[in-house]
């Protein structure tokens, strides 16, 4: 009985052992299959990744080809633009050259016209008619017209040149003031004579002290260094410094004091005159009427 029980137990243990071995084998088979499946998945993922990268590389290469083609087109367009620009520059230079040549010819023609209508007596080009003409065709201005032609001495009659008047109205006139080289059409020339910085004016000092006639552009330097009616030589007056204070007291028989002042390029002439029981203060701007409108004087 006991031997039967032992045998039965051994059979049970052996059966249990085989069952465990079978289960272990199943687990191992499952693990092996899982590893194989995992390896296959990784291989498939890697293959997909490679394919994706290859497609991306293909797209990049295609885009690169397009960029290369665009670059070639841009280079051709740039070269065409450069060529066109060079052609325009060449045409512009040619036009400028032609324009300069035309201007040179025009200036030469105007100079010839000026010489032809210049009065042989006063050596000036008239600015208005009539322009008289002798029987031999020589011109003379209305101011210098006399009994005989100043060129050929032929008796002057009543002849007048309409052509000369037409020339006068259409040429540029040279400013008559010394040191001025302006060439202007007739209407501008007439206005320029009134505003020319080189026009002749009289020194602002009293006639008995100076009274010199000189170019407006030289008046200020004259006041500072030459004018006998100026106090600048006796007293240092700071220029380009404002405000400037003066001692207006007169000494002895002194009845006037006069100074030239400059401020930011604006030139002024300041005078103090003793007129008992008053003192007269006068400020002049050395310039033209249009410039004077920009300034005002206040005395405090």
Residue, then its C-alpha position, 0 to 999 in steps of 0.5 A: x500500500x505504501x509502495x503504491x502510494x509512493x509510486x503514485x506520488x512519483x508519477x504525479x511529480x513526474x507529470x507535474x515536472x513535464x507540465x512545467x517543462x512544457x510551459x517553460x518551453x511555451x514561454x521560451x517559444x513565445x519569447x523567441x517569437x517576440x524577439x523575432x517580431x521585435x527585430x522584424x518591427x525594428x527592421x521595418x521602422x529602419x527601412x521606412x526611415x531610410x525610405x523617408x530620408x531618400x524621398x526627402x533627399x530627392x525633394x531637396x535635390x529637385x529643389x536644388x535643381x530648380x534653384x540652379x535653373x533660377x540662378x542661371x535665369x537671374x544671371x542672364x537677366x542681370x547680364x542683360x540689365x547690365x548690358x542695357x544699363x551700359x547702353x543707356x550710359x553710353x547714350x547718355x554720355x553721347x547726348x551730354x556730349x552733343x548737348x555740350x557741343x550745341x551749348x558751345x556753338x550756341x555760346x559762340x554764336x551769342x558771343x558773335x551776336x554780342x560783338x556785332x551789336x556792341x556800340x563801337x563808341x561806348x563799347x557796351x551792348x544796348x539793352x533797348x532800342x532803337x539801334x541806329x545804323x549808318x548807310x554802310x550798315x554799322x550800328x551805334x546805340x541811341x546814346x552815342x548817335x551823333x552826326x557821323x558814324x563812329x566806325x566809318x565817319x559816314x553821315x548818319x541818317x535816320x536808319x534803324x536796325x530792327x534785327x539788332x533789337x531782336x538780337x538784343x532781346x534774345x542774347x545773354x547780357x554780361x553784367x557791367x559791374x566790375x568783378x561780376x561775371x554773370x551772363x543773364x537774359x535781358x529781363x533777368x539782367x535788368x533785375x540783376x543790375x539793381x541787386x548785384x553785390x558788385x554794384x557801385x555804392x557810396x561809403x555810408x560814412x558822411x561825405x565830409x569824412x569819406x564819400x568814396x564810391x566802391x563796389x558793395x562787396x568791398x564796403x565792409x572791408x573798406x569800413x574796417x581798414x580804410x574809411x576815415x569816418x570809421x571807429x573800427x581802427x581806433x577801437x576793437x569791435x568783436x565780430x560775430x558776437x552778440x549782443x555787443x555793448x557800446x559806451x555812447x558817451x562822447x568825449x570833448x568835441x566828438x560828435x559821432x562814432x561809427x562801427x562796422x559789425x558782422x554777425x553770421x555773415x550779415x554785415x552792418x554799419x552802426x552810427x551814433x551822432x550827437x545832435x543836442x539835445x539828442x543822440x541819433x542812432x542809425x543801423x544800416x544793413x550792407x546788402x539789398x532791400x530784399x535782405x533787409x526785410x529779414x531783420x528788424x532793430x530795437x533800441x532799449 
